[in-house]
């Protein structure tokens, strides 16, 4: 989806790639050890006009793990159980359907999205500089709905925090409106193709340069979303 938005993965040192923030999208998924080591540089990257996606559920830790993040936000990884009526898969008590979404607060992110399917998510606690835009249903034993997705804007810079990178994996795109949301995320990060450089870090590994040809199929994104969504 990012490739179809015109992004080219640049195989550079992370620090070098962030020297042109208004042209660049940086993505961190999964283990954030590397991201936390350069958290101040990443904050500056967004402040100077960069686009940053950070998505993690912190790999299945059973207890809350409080990690300071930019703009005084925190990812937590406490595993939660949800009520039967809030699940997208019967019998999977930690796989909630997310329907509480602030569409007007995040233009472009939730067009065509009525619900999202989360897979053992974590959650976020944010400061006033970061705006919550989607919330999990209330977990069993909890008196509050925790934040799943949040955004921040700093001038031309933009930040997207998701406390469940499973929303974006292939196996989850067939559920709810996850495919449409992933498509929207690609457009939102690139500002509909304006940004052209991508740095993609998964579990602390920078992905090398890549160019998909036959896999995934080079079909229009709207067709991919329509074909996937019929299974959701």
N, C-alpha and C positions, 0 to 999 in steps of 0.2 A: 504494500500500500504506500509506503514511503517512497519507494522507487517510482511508482506510478505518479507520484506528485512531483517528480523531477529531481529528487535528491540523489546525489552521488556520495557513496561512502568514502571518506578520505582517510587513507591509512597513514595517519600522522600521530606524533605524540599528542596526547590530550591537551597539554598546555599550548602547543603550537596551533592547534585547531581552534582554540578559543580566542585567537587574536583578531578574528573577523566575526564578531558575534552577530551582527545583523544579517550575515549570510548563512548562519550555521544553526543546526539543530543538534543538541546533545541528548542522548537517551541513556539512562541507567536503569537496568532491570535486575531484580533478584538481589544478590549479596551486594551491599552498599559500602563495603570496607574501603574501597578505593575512593568512592565519592566522598566519604566522610573525611578522608585524609586531605582532600582539596576543597572542603566545603566553602571556605572563604573565597577561593578562586571561582567556584561555580556561582556563588552569590554575585560576585562582580561581573561575571559573564552575563547574567540576566540583567543586572543593573545597566550594562552597556548595550543592551539590545538583543541579547541572545534568547533562543527558545530552548527550554529544558524540560524534559519529562523524566520524573523519577517514580518508578512503580515497584513496589515490593510488599510481600507479606512476611518478610524476614524468615523464610524457610522453615516454618513449622515449629518455632519455639513455643513452648507451652505456657510460659510466664510472660508478663508484660516486659518488653525491652524498650526502655526509653532512650532514644538517641536524639541529641539536639540536631536540629536541621535549620536551614536558612529561614530567615524571618521568624525565628523562634517557633518553628513547628516541630512536631515529634511524631515519629512512626511508632506504633505499639503493635505487638504480635500476640496478644492474648487470644487464645482460641475460644470462640463463642458458639453456643447452641441457640438455634432459632426455632420458633414455633412452626408447626406443620403448615399453617396457612401462609407462612412467609417464605417457604422453600420453593425452589424451582425444580428440584428432583425429590420425589417422595422418599423418605427414609434417610436422606442425607441432611442431618441436622445442622451441619456447618456450611451449607450451600444456599444462602438466602437469595431471594429475588429482590432487587432494589428498585423501588418505584418512587421514592421521595427524591425528586430532582428539581433543582432551581434553574430551569432553562433560561429564564430571562437574565440570570446573573452570569451566564457563560455563553454568550452568543456564538453559535457555530458548533459547539460541542455536542449538543443533544438534539439537533434536528432529526426528526424521524425516530427518536428513541423514546419508547414508552417505559421500558424496564431493562435492567441489566441483571445478568446472572453472575454472582460472585462464587468463588471456590475457596473456601477456608480463608476468608479475608482477615487482614489485620484492620487497624483503624488509625485515624489521625487525630491529634489534638493541635489546634492551630492558634496563631496569634491574630490580632486585628489586621495585620498586614496581608494575611492570606484568607481568602473567602471560601468557605465550604459551599459546594455546589451539588453534592449528592450524599445521602445518608443511608446507612444500613437500617433495616428494621430493628426494633428493640430486641436485644438478645434476652434469652431466658435468665431471670434473676437480675436484670439491669433496669434502671429507671430512666435511661436516656438512649436516644438514637445516636450512634457514633458516626462520625464523618468518614466516608469512604473516598471521596474525591474532593480536591480543593485546587484553586487557581490563585495566581497573583500576577499583576501587571506592574512593570516598572518602566515607564516611558514606552519605548517600542519593544522592550523585553517581555517575555511571558514564561510562566512557570506552571506546570501541571503536576500535581502530586496524586498518586493513586495507591491506596493501601492494599492492593491486590493485583500483582502483575498477571495473574491467571486470566483476568478479563481479556487480555490481548493474545493469549496463546491459541494455536490452531484448534485444539480440542474444545475450547469454550466459545468459539465464534458461532457455532451452530445454535447456541442457546440464547433465548430472549432476543434483545436487539444489540448483542455484543458486536456483531459484524458491522452494523451501521455506526456504532460508537467508535470502533477502531478506525473506520473510514473517516469519520469526523475528526478524530484525534490527528490523523495524518494531515488533513487539510488545515487544522487549527495550528499545528506546529510549524508548518511551512508557510502559513498565511497564503493558502491557495497557490502554492508554487513559487512564492517570492524567494524563499531561502533555497539554496542549492547544495549546501554541504551538510553531511551527516557524520556524526561520531556516535557509534553504537557500542555500548559496554554492557555485556551480560555476565553476571557473576564475576566481576572484576577482570574480564577478558575483553580487550578491544577487538571487535570483529574486523577482519581484514577487508580489503576492497572486494566488492562482489557485484555481480550483475546477473540477475535471474533471467533466463530465457524461457525454457519450457516449464519450469517449476518455480513459483506458481504460474499458471497459464497467463499469458499476456492478453487478458481480456479486459474490457472496460470495467472500472471499479463498480459502477452502478449495477452491472450484470452480476458481478461476483457477489455483491451484497444481496441482491434479489434472490440469487440461487441459494445462498447460504441461509437466508432468513426464513425460507419456507420450512426449514427443519426446526426453527426455534419455538 
